[in-house]
Amino acid sequence: MAVTMETIGVVHTDADNVPRHWTVSDVKGALIIDKKYRKGLRDILSGQQIVVIFHFHKSPVFTSDLLVQKPPHRNEKLGVFSICSPNRPNPVGMSVLDVLQVENHIIYVQGLDMIDGTPILDLKPFVKDKYSCPSYRVSE
């Protein structure tokens, strides 16, 4: 089955080097969201965290020899689905970023582990538990 996605925006950062994972990053930048999605950003607020789903657009074509890889911070090889490598069967990444500010269709963030020009596929709220999700409703 083929899946087709459309980007909703692009990452912008002036950083020359970004960490390999958002949990160790202080890199600042901006998520430039297509203006047609601006209304959908209205409840994203400074101080919260958001999940960014993105495309590893610079990754090489995946081959079976990449099913097991050695991450740079580990001494052993691990299966691709147990690591955060950008070399994946479907080059999709996920990061949790701190929202610094939202202006029109631009979300200023900190914690980037994406390079300048990275295509954004989707944004989601970062939900730590069911009570921190604004759309969660407790049924009685």
C-alpha positions in Angstrom: 0.0 0.0 0.0 1.3 3.4 -0.9 0.9 6.4 1.4 1.1 9.9 0.2 1.7 12.9 2.4 1.9 16.6 1.9 4.2 18.8 3.9 2.7 21.5 6.1 5.8 23.5 6.5 9.6 23.6 6.8 12.1 24.0 9.6 14.4 27.0 9.6 17.5 27.3 11.8 20.8 29.2 11.4 22.7 26.4 13.3 25.5 24.7 11.5 25.3 21.6 13.6 22.3 20.1 15.4 22.4 17.3 17.9 21.1 13.9 16.8 18.2 13.9 19.3 15.9 16.6 20.7 16.5 15.5 24.3 20.1 16.9 24.2 19.4 19.9 22.1 19.3 23.6 22.9 19.2 24.7 19.2 16.7 27.4 18.4 14.8 27.8 15.2 11.4 28.3 13.6 8.7 26.1 12.1 7.5 27.9 9.1 4.0 26.5 8.6 2.1 27.1 5.3 -0.2 30.0 5.7 -3.3 27.9 4.7 -2.8 26.0 8.1 -2.5 29.2 10.2 -5.9 28.8 11.9 -4.9 25.4 13.1 -2.0 26.9 15.1 -4.3 29.1 17.3 -4.1 27.1 20.5 -0.4 26.5 20.5 1.1 28.6 23.3 4.5 29.8 24.4 5.8 27.5 27.2 4.2 24.3 26.0 5.8 21.4 24.1 4.7 20.1 20.7 5.5 16.9 18.8 6.9 17.6 15.3 6.6 14.8 12.8 9.1 15.3 9.9 10.7 13.8 6.9 14.4 12.8 6.9 14.8 14.3 3.4 18.6 13.9 3.3 18.6 10.2 4.2 19.9 7.7 1.7 17.6 5.1 0.1 17.0 2.4 2.7 18.5 -1.1 2.0 18.4 -4.3 4.0 21.9 -3.8 5.3 20.6 -0.9 7.3 18.2 -3.1 9.4 21.0 -3.3 12.0 23.1 -0.2 12.6 25.7 1.1 15.1 24.5 4.4 16.6 27.5 6.8 17.2 27.0 6.9 20.9 26.8 3.0 21.4 29.4 0.3 21.1 27.1 -2.3 19.6 24.8 -2.7 16.6 21.1 -2.4 17.2 18.0 -3.0 15.1 16.7 0.0 13.3 13.4 0.0 15.1 15.1 0.3 18.5 17.2 3.4 17.6 16.6 6.9 16.3 18.6 6.7 13.1 17.5 8.8 10.2 18.2 5.8 8.0 14.9 4.0 8.1 12.5 2.1 5.8 10.2 5.2 6.0 12.3 8.2 6.8 10.0 9.8 9.3 11.2 11.5 12.4 9.6 12.8 15.6 10.8 15.4 18.0 9.4 17.1 21.1 10.2 20.8 21.0 9.7 23.7 23.4 7.5 26.5 22.0 9.1 29.9 22.6 6.6 32.0 20.7 4.0 31.8 18.0 3.6 34.6 15.5 1.1 34.2 12.7 2.2 31.0 10.8 5.6 30.8 12.5 6.3 28.8 15.6 9.6 29.7 17.3 11.1 26.6 19.1 14.0 25.3 21.0 15.4 21.8 21.1 15.8 21.3 17.3 17.5 18.1 16.0 16.4 18.9 12.4 18.5 20.6 9.8 17.5 23.8 8.0 15.0 22.9 5.3 13.6 19.8 6.9 10.0 19.2 5.6 7.3 19.1 8.4 4.6 16.5 8.0 2.4 17.2 11.1 2.3 18.8 14.6 0.7 17.3 17.6 0.3 18.2 21.3 2.8 16.6 23.6 0.7 14.6 26.0 2.3 13.4 29.2 -0.9 11.9 30.6 -4.5 12.0 29.7 -5.2 15.1 31.8 -2.7 17.2 30.0 -4.4 16.8 26.6 -6.9 19.6 25.9 -9.2 17.4 23.9 -9.4 14.6 26.4 -12.9 14.2 27.9 -13.6 12.0 30.9 -16.9 10.1 30.3 -19.1 9.5 33.3 
